């Protein structure tokens, strides 16, 4: 019975990965075969998207399974895990609370990543309370261990990070929450971009930022935030 329940839960996780894949394609956060998604089933089992497949056209049987070291456990029909699963595994290693990771090339956020600029202007209450800011990891060659090494310094204080000249990474307790975090980052980036085009924003003063940080500290919201480490 336990094996049956595990099989059903795993298949549902694969279906959810495919559904989120459709959403990131429909929202314009990826093009062609860009991006990758993963879900941690257990300490030793991680589902991840296959390489070379559009995230909007995946089927559950295409989803691969690896262990916490990246060793292939299951893959059907010649599909293989994305080489970028390494950064997902580093998130899971350093953040036991995280069970899902989403990576996209969301246009506005990736524009800041290409510019080499973190998204850190305190211009809306929602962004300050929810994200605080989105830091920028240094450039790393895709598919290498440079990528997980580049993001590690930010994992304890943030739930989102820009990848220099590459894209965006978000992570959370559920796949839905990780995806919604990606939406938040992209929306925040778009607002910052638009205000710059109109002459610049009027950011909150430091005393207001600290009050918003207090709201975050007292909110009971899950995940990590700079307000929790900058008291």
ROLOPA-58712 format. One line per 10 residues: number of its first residue (from 1); their letters; for each residue x, y, z of C-alpha. Coordinates in pm, 1 decimal. Layout:
// residues N
NUM) a) X:Y:Z  ... .
This chain:
// residues 231
1) xxxxxxxxxx) 0.0:0.0:0.0  283.8:239.2:86.5  446.9:172.1:-250.1  119.3:248.7:-427.6  75.9:576.4:-238.8  435.8:671.4:-319.9  380.8:592.9:-688.4  63.0:802.2:-701.7  229.0:1096.5:-522.8  526.5:1079.8:-758.2 .
11) xxxxxxxxxx) 304.4:1080.7:-1065.0  112.0:1380.4:-928.4  442.9:1561.6:-879.1  536.1:1488.9:-1240.3  199.6:1622.9:-1355.8  251.6:1939.6:-1151.2  596.6:1991.0:-1303.8  440.7:1967.5:-1649.7  164.5:2211.0:-1551.9  416.5:2465.0:-1420.1 .
21) xxxxxxxxxx) 617.8:2416.0:-1737.8  315.2:2522.1:-1940.0  269.2:2827.7:-1719.0  626.6:2951.5:-1750.6  610.6:2912.1:-2129.7  270.3:3084.5:-2154.3  393.6:3372.4:-1937.3  693.3:3431.0:-2163.9  948.4:3339.4:-1898.1  1117.5:3086.7:-2126.9 .
31) xxxxxxxxxx) 1168.3:3035.6:-2498.7  1235.5:2717.3:-2694.5  1387.4:2462.2:-2451.5  1499.0:2713.0:-2187.3  1453.8:2673.6:-1813.0  1424.4:2382.6:-1575.3  1211.6:2268.2:-1282.2  1265.6:2020.5:-1001.9  1079.8:1873.5:-705.6  1234.6:1689.6:-412.4 .
41) xxxxxxxxxx) 1040.9:1372.4:-332.5  1268.6:1264.7:-48.0  1624.3:1312.5:75.8  1752.5:1080.1:-195.8  1504.2:1134.2:-481.6  1459.8:1444.4:-696.2  1240.3:1479.2:-1003.8  1370.9:1715.9:-1270.5  1286.2:1830.2:-1620.1  1465.5:1671.3:-1917.8 .
51) xxxxxxxxxx) 1716.8:1852.1:-2134.0  1624.4:1956.8:-2486.5  1248.4:1968.2:-2433.0  1020.6:2272.9:-2433.8  879.5:2322.3:-2086.0  535.3:2376.9:-2235.4  524.1:2040.0:-2408.2  646.0:1803.0:-2140.3  459.7:1488.0:-2041.9  491.3:1307.4:-1706.6 .
61) xxxxxxxxxx) 683.8:1018.6:-1860.2  954.0:1262.8:-1976.2  1040.5:1370.3:-1621.7  1367.9:1226.3:-1492.3  1468.5:1120.0:-1142.9  1810.9:1170.2:-986.3  1956.8:1126.7:-640.7  2098.8:1403.4:-422.2  2438.0:1367.2:-595.4  2292.4:1395.8:-943.8 .
71) xxxxxxxxxx) 2318.5:1027.8:-1028.4  2045.8:915.1:-1267.0  1785.9:691.3:-1103.0  1511.5:682.5:-1366.5  1460.8:815.6:-1719.0  1238.7:687.0:-1996.0  1267.5:704.8:-2372.7  1619.7:838.2:-2389.1  1539.5:1155.1:-2192.3  1815.2:1285.5:-1968.2 .
81) xxxxxxxxxx) 1821.2:1544.5:-1686.0  1917.0:1902.2:-1756.5  2284.8:1972.8:-1690.8  2165.6:2262.9:-1475.2  2018.2:2027.7:-1216.6  2345.0:2083.5:-1026.8  2224.8:2420.5:-898.7  1893.0:2267.0:-791.4  2080.1:2003.5:-591.7  2286.6:2270.6:-416.3 .
91) xxxxxxxxxx) 1967.2:2448.5:-310.6  1829.8:2124.6:-166.1  2158.8:2054.6:11.6  2174.4:2394.3:179.5  1802.7:2452.7:231.6  1629.8:2151.1:392.4  1302.7:2348.0:395.6  1293.1:2369.6:15.8  1117.0:2103.2:-192.3  1092.9:2277.0:-531.3 .
101) xxxxxxxxxx) 1314.8:2489.8:-756.0  1227.0:2686.9:-1070.7  1475.6:2836.7:-1317.5  1366.8:3064.4:-1602.8  1493.5:3338.5:-1830.1  1213.0:3577.0:-1732.3  1279.3:3878.8:-1960.8  1272.1:4173.4:-1721.6  1455.9:3997.8:-1440.0  1708.8:3851.0:-1682.8 .
111) xxxxxxxxxx) 1764.3:4200.5:-1824.0  1891.8:4304.1:-1480.1  2103.6:3988.1:-1464.1  2258.9:4078.9:-1800.2  2321.3:4434.0:-1682.5  2493.2:4294.6:-1373.4  2247.2:4469.8:-1144.8  2057.7:4321.1:-848.9  1689.3:4407.9:-816.8  1704.6:4594.9:-490.1 .
121) xxxxxxxxxx) 1510.4:4919.2:-517.4  1258.0:4943.9:-228.9  968.3:5084.9:-428.9  661.4:4875.7:-334.9  543.3:4740.9:-2.5  480.1:4395.0:-147.7  831.2:4363.2:-290.8  999.5:4479.3:29.4  794.6:4249.1:251.5  794.7:3944.8:25.8 .
131) xxxxxxxxxx) 1135.7:3956.1:-144.2  1335.5:4226.3:28.5  1563.1:4229.1:-272.8  1691.6:3990.6:-538.1  2071.9:3956.4:-525.1  2301.0:3891.4:-821.0  2523.3:3583.0:-830.5  2851.4:3617.8:-1022.8  2879.8:3476.8:-1373.2  2928.7:3101.3:-1395.0 .
141) xxxxxxxxxx) 2959.8:2870.1:-1693.9  2627.2:2684.4:-1744.3  2634.9:2315.4:-1668.3  2945.3:2338.5:-1449.5  2995.7:2333.1:-1073.7  3064.3:2706.7:-1097.8  2688.4:2762.6:-1105.1  2598.2:2600.9:-771.2  2907.5:2756.9:-616.0  2798.3:3100.9:-739.6 .
151) xxxxxxxxxx) 2454.0:3083.9:-578.0  2548.8:2922.7:-247.7  2636.4:3249.3:-64.2  2279.5:3374.8:-116.8  2076.6:3066.8:-28.1  2043.9:3126.4:345.6  1907.2:3481.5:320.7  1703.8:3481.4:-2.0  1442.5:3275.7:-184.8  1535.9:3418.1:-525.1 .
161) xxxxxxxxxx) 1863.2:3501.0:-699.1  1966.3:3642.2:-1035.7  2223.5:3445.0:-1233.5  2465.6:3687.2:-1402.4  2409.7:3696.0:-1781.6  2184.5:3392.6:-1750.1  1847.8:3406.7:-1575.8  1662.3:3368.9:-1246.7  1630.2:3100.1:-978.7  1351.7:3073.9:-719.1 .
171) xxxxxxxxxx) 1282.5:2805.5:-459.6  1026.7:2732.8:-189.6  841.4:2470.2:13.4  611.5:2377.2:-273.6  634.9:2396.8:-651.5  338.6:2635.1:-669.0  509.3:2869.9:-422.6  839.1:2851.7:-611.4  659.1:2942.9:-933.8  468.9:3229.7:-769.1 .
181) xxxxxxxxxx) 798.0:3358.1:-630.8  924.5:3366.6:-989.4  618.3:3571.7:-1089.4  691.0:3813.7:-804.4  1051.5:3859.2:-913.2  955.2:3923.8:-1274.9  680.8:4169.1:-1177.3  917.6:4352.6:-940.9  1182.0:4370.6:-1214.8  929.6:4509.0:-1460.9 .
191) xxxxxxxxxx) 823.4:4783.2:-1220.4  1183.6:4885.0:-1155.7  1253.4:4887.3:-1529.9  944.4:5095.5:-1606.4  1016.8:5351.1:-1337.0  1368.8:5392.4:-1471.5  1224.8:5457.7:-1816.6  1003.2:5730.0:-1667.2  1281.1:5908.3:-1484.4  1336.0:5697.5:-1174.4 .
201) xxxxxxxxxx) 1137.9:5579.4:-875.6  1096.0:5741.2:-536.4  1214.0:5460.5:-306.2  1108.6:5427.1:56.3  1320.4:5596.4:317.9  1519.6:5378.8:555.6  1276.3:5415.8:846.3  989.1:5290.7:629.1  1200.2:4999.7:504.8  1272.5:4897.3:862.8 .
211) xxxxxxxxxx) 902.3:4911.3:949.3  825.6:4691.3:649.1  1101.8:4455.1:761.2  933.2:4439.2:1101.3  610.5:4340.2:927.6  796.1:4057.8:757.0  959.6:3944.0:1080.8  622.8:3932.6:1256.4  418.8:3796.4:966.7  487.9:3427.0:1010.4 .
221) xxxxxxxxxx) 565.9:3403.7:637.9  779.4:3102.4:550.3  1106.2:3111.9:361.3  1410.7:3336.0:390.9  1434.7:3714.5:371.5  1711.5:3968.7:439.0  1500.8:4115.7:721.7  1558.3:3793.3:914.3  1936.4:3829.4:899.5  1968.5:4209.8:912.7 .
231) x) 1817.1:4290.7:1248.9 .
